[in-house]
Amino acid sequence: MTSISRVFFLLLALASTQVQAASVETIEVLTKPYVNWVTLDATIEAVKAATVSAQTSGRIVKLNYDVNDVVPEGAALLEITSKEQGAELASFEADLAKARALNVEAQAQYKRYKELFPQGAISKGAMDEATANAKATERAVTAAQARVIKASESLKYTVVSAPFSGVVTERFVEQGETVSPGQALLSGFSASQMRAITQVPQRYINQLKNAPEFLVRLSDGRELTSKDLTIFSFADPVSHSYQVRINLPENEANLQPGTWAKASFKNGEREKIQLPTSALLTMNELSSVYLKKGEEFVLTQVRVASPLDGEVEVLAGLKSGDKVAVDAYQVLLNKKQ
């Protein structure tokens, strides 16, 4: 049947609203309790995302990764010249060796003086000097060790490592460029753990706290359920809504930060009428069903919501106990015959 013929028969049916109920399947209209879902826009973001910065100064001699590269945890992202840091470490190690030698000599002298002092062979002044010298050389060794540790860390900073496995999203430097402490080098995120961020209006926040669970629908049709939520304890002063972080299952494939999703949560229940979309007869903005009255079908106008999963919610025009034709176009075809 062409679209022109269908419109013609629909107009004919509207003019004559009664059709004989000749072996047409019907369905009884019933009001049933359904979950009232609140659906909000959400954005996917990575739980672990970071920008790696330089912790020492120098010139970049090697870039091992670029944007969109997958990086394992602990891998060397880039390398900075290390001659200055290496020389400083060698100097401090030499100072430490010298401090240790002086400390050994001072401790030995203190031990000898301590044995001779009770016998009167050593004056009190010499004993005090040996004691002070022993303590000073101990402190010198500690200070030298601290300088060596600091220089060792500075040398390690010349190789910038990945804090976690993930994907590089941005590079701020070029090979050969001189960097200084605090300068941003690379940004990235971990794909192992994602979350959805949404804004919940103030009127729904108490219901969400009582039943903290979200159904997240991704752009590819997947549906993920999560009860692991973080509801901010303060509202946005402009929108008066609360930000909610919805932690998604770990290692979920093909989740990308910045993509859109739909986040839904339950907001109580309500009574509603659901009919299969086949029972609906539509033309432009007009929606109707064939209501059975006795042995006849009467075309009855209804107001409906948007179809979902092969069913449509009837907002007005029917009541519980009514019977309507399951296939409205079959009734229309009977009318034509």
Solvent accessible surface area in square Angstrom, and as a share of the most:
residue,aa,sasa,rsa
1,M,123,0.55
2,T,89,0.52
3,S,86,0.55
4,I,144,0.73
5,S,38,0.25
6,R,103,0.37
7,V,64,0.37
8,F,118,0.49
9,F,25,0.11
10,L,6,0.03
11,L,92,0.46
12,L,74,0.37
13,A,0,0.00
14,L,56,0.28
15,A,90,0.70
16,S,44,0.28
17,T,56,0.33
18,Q,104,0.46
19,V,9,0.05
20,Q,117,0.52
21,A,25,0.19
22,A,60,0.46
23,S,120,0.78
24,V,22,0.13
25,E,129,0.58
26,T,43,0.25
27,I,59,0.30
28,E,85,0.38
29,V,1,0.00
30,L,87,0.44
31,T,62,0.36
32,K,101,0.43
33,P,85,0.54
34,Y,65,0.25
35,V,51,0.29
36,N,44,0.23
37,W,105,0.37
38,V,16,0.09
39,T,73,0.42
40,L,29,0.14
41,D,80,0.42
42,A,1,0.01
43,T,48,0.28
44,I,2,0.01
45,E,56,0.25
46,A,10,0.08
47,V,54,0.31
48,K,108,0.46
49,A,67,0.52
50,A,41,0.32
51,T,71,0.41
52,V,28,0.16
53,S,44,0.29
54,A,2,0.02
55,Q,113,0.50
56,T,10,0.06
57,S,53,0.34
58,G,16,0.15
59,R,117,0.43
60,I,0,0.00
61,V,58,0.33
62,K,103,0.43
63,L,42,0.21
64,N,54,0.28
65,Y,51,0.19
66,D,61,0.31
67,V,72,0.41
68,N,118,0.61
69,D,55,0.28
70,V,115,0.66
71,V,5,0.03
72,P,76,0.47
73,E,123,0.55
74,G,48,0.46
75,A,20,0.15
76,A,33,0.26
77,L,8,0.04
78,L,0,0.00
79,E,52,0.24
80,I,6,0.03
81,T,39,0.23
82,S,46,0.29
83,K,181,0.77
84,E,134,0.60
85,Q,11,0.05
86,G,26,0.25
87,A,66,0.51
88,E,77,0.35
89,L,25,0.13
90,A,59,0.46
91,S,60,0.39
92,F,46,0.19
93,E,85,0.38
94,A,62,0.48
95,D,60,0.31
96,L,17,0.08
97,A,62,0.48
98,K,134,0.57
99,A,12,0.09
100,R,119,0.43
101,A,62,0.48
102,L,88,0.44
103,N,28,0.15
104,V,104,0.60
105,E,117,0.52
106,A,3,0.02
107,Q,53,0.24
108,A,43,0.33
109,Q,55,0.25
110,Y,59,0.22
111,K,133,0.56
112,R,130,0.48
113,Y,47,0.18
114,K,117,0.50
115,E,109,0.49
116,L,70,0.35
117,F,77,0.32
118,P,109,0.68
119,Q,142,0.63
120,G,64,0.62
121,A,69,0.53
122,I,32,0.16
123,S,72,0.47
124,K,134,0.57
125,G,50,0.48
126,A,31,0.24
127,M,21,0.09
128,D,74,0.38
129,E,125,0.56
130,A,4,0.03
131,T,38,0.22
132,A,61,0.48
133,N,64,0.33
134,A,6,0.05
135,K,120,0.51
136,A,57,0.44
137,T,16,0.09
138,E,73,0.33
139,R,160,0.58
140,A,44,0.34
141,V,18,0.10
142,T,85,0.49
143,A,43,0.33
144,A,1,0.01
145,Q,69,0.31
146,A,58,0.45
147,R,97,0.35
148,V,21,0.12
149,I,113,0.57
150,K,155,0.66
151,A,2,0.02
152,S,33,0.21
153,E,64,0.29
154,S,23,0.15
155,L,57,0.28
156,K,128,0.54
157,Y,71,0.27
158,T,4,0.03
159,V,67,0.38
160,V,14,0.08
161,S,55,0.35
162,A,8,0.06
163,P,78,0.49
164,F,38,0.16
165,S,55,0.35
166,G,10,0.10
167,V,31,0.18
168,V,8,0.05
169,T,65,0.38
170,E,83,0.37
171,R,68,0.25
172,F,90,0.38
173,V,3,0.01
174,E,103,0.46
175,Q,113,0.50
176,G,37,0.36
177,E,63,0.28
178,T,95,0.55
179,V,2,0.01
180,S,58,0.37
181,P,87,0.55
182,G,60,0.58
183,Q,58,0.26
184,A,35,0.27
185,L,0,0.00
186,L,4,0.02
187,S,18,0.12
188,G,17,0.16
189,F,20,0.08
190,S,4,0.02
191,A,50,0.39
192,S,50,0.33
193,Q,32,0.14
194,M,3,0.01
195,R,38,0.14
196,A,0,0.00
197,I,25,0.13
198,T,4,0.02
199,Q,84,0.37
200,V,0,0.00
201,P,31,0.20
202,Q,108,0.48
203,R,184,0.67
204,Y,39,0.15
205,I,10,0.05
206,N,105,0.54
207,Q,59,0.26
208,L,1,0.00
209,K,105,0.44
210,N,123,0.63
211,A,45,0.35
212,P,57,0.36
213,E,60,0.27
214,F,1,0.00
215,L,27,0.14
216,V,0,0.00
217,R,88,0.32
218,L,16,0.08
219,S,107,0.69
220,D,91,0.47
221,G,59,0.57
222,R,66,0.24
223,E,98,0.44
224,L,19,0.09
225,T,77,0.45
226,S,9,0.06
227,K,142,0.60
228,D,84,0.44
229,L,30,0.15
230,T,64,0.37
231,I,42,0.21
232,F,43,0.18
233,S,106,0.68
234,F,137,0.57
235,A,37,0.28
236,D,57,0.30
237,P,114,0.72
238,V,130,0.75
239,S,69,0.44
240,H,108,0.48
241,S,10,0.06
242,Y,36,0.14
243,Q,48,0.21
244,V,0,0.00
245,R,76,0.28
246,I,0,0.00
247,N,36,0.18
248,L,5,0.03
249,P,56,0.35
250,E,121,0.54
251,N,115,0.59
252,E,45,0.20
253,A,64,0.49
254,N,125,0.64
255,L,12,0.06
256,Q,101,0.45
257,P,46,0.29
258,G,54,0.52
259,T,57,0.33
260,W,171,0.60
261,A,7,0.05
262,K,97,0.41
263,A,0,0.00
264,S,0,0.00
265,F,0,0.00
266,K,93,0.39
267,N,40,0.21
268,G,36,0.35
269,E,124,0.56
270,R,103,0.38
271,E,107,0.48
272,K,38,0.16
273,I,15,0.07
274,Q,42,0.19
275,L,3,0.02
276,P,35,0.22
277,T,53,0.31
278,S,53,0.34
279,A,0,0.00
280,L,18,0.09
281,L,2,0.01
282,T,66,0.38
283,M,38,0.17
284,N,143,0.73
285,E,173,0.78
286,L,45,0.22
287,S,16,0.11
288,S,4,0.02
289,V,1,0.00
290,Y,1,0.00
291,L,18,0.09
292,K,70,0.30
293,K,119,0.50
294,G,61,0.59
295,E,129,0.58
296,E,53,0.24
297,F,0,0.00
298,V,29,0.17
299,L,17,0.09
300,T,32,0.19
301,Q,119,0.53
302,V,9,0.05
303,R,148,0.54
304,V,37,0.21
305,A,38,0.29
306,S,94,0.61
307,P,87,0.55
308,L,131,0.65
309,D,135,0.70
310,G,47,0.46
311,E,74,0.33
312,V,2,0.01
313,E,20,0.09
314,V,8,0.05
315,L,81,0.40
316,A,41,0.32
317,G,46,0.45
318,L,22,0.11
319,K,139,0.59
320,S,60,0.39
321,G,43,0.41
322,D,20,0.11
323,K,97,0.41
324,V,0,0.00
325,A,0,0.00
326,V,33,0.19
327,D,62,0.32
328,A,0,0.00
329,Y,64,0.24
330,Q,72,0.32
331,V,0,0.00
332,L,4,0.02
333,L,60,0.30
334,N,36,0.18
335,K,62,0.26
336,K,106,0.45
337,Q,163,0.73
